[in-house]
Amino acid sequence: MTGGEPEGAERAAPAARDITEIELEASRQRVIAWAIGGTIGGVLMILKLGTVGVWAGYAVLAWGIVRAVQLALTIIYPPGTIKVSPTEVVLPRSVHRPHPLHVAPKDVTAVYFLRRSVPWNKSSPVLVIELGDKAMAFPRDWFASEADQRHVVHALLAQRGKLETVAADGT
């Protein structure tokens, strides 16, 4: 220890490195386009088309309203943050939803990427975090870069490795 540093400074630095926080990001462009286009298009279809067109217009209008509600959620709630620390893992339920899920690192049973078995409307890779019988999926669209997904995986695997060495030591 060098002179002038407080005694707890050496212990505080490694603890700060053990915490990984990745803020999720989501593009609002698609939601805005559907909210405006779906609402206007649906109303025009209802007013100008025949019976079948009116029913299709109601469907398009409903989808536009759903997207408008999603847009409102993106404005009301800040984007979620995935946080991995030695004591807890915080996982958002979606990009812009309140009340994230708080679990202990030992509750994470598996972490992996889905690269090929991805639904057609999601961009790969999808980060999957299993919590016992539950699985939480985080698509690539929710992260600033694929490196952010890898940081989460490495942090969770590092915590898992620490838990396994503690269990093996018996302490």
Secondary structure, DSSP 8 states (H G I E B T S, - for coil): --TTS-TTHHHHHHHHHT-EEEE-----HHHHHHHHHHHHHHHHHHHHS-HHHHHHHHHHHHHHHHHHHHHHHHHHS---EEEE-SS-EEE-SSTT-SS-EEE-GGG--EEEEESSS--TTS-S-EEEEEETTEEEEE-GGGSSSHHHHHHHHHHHHHHHHHHHHHHHHT-
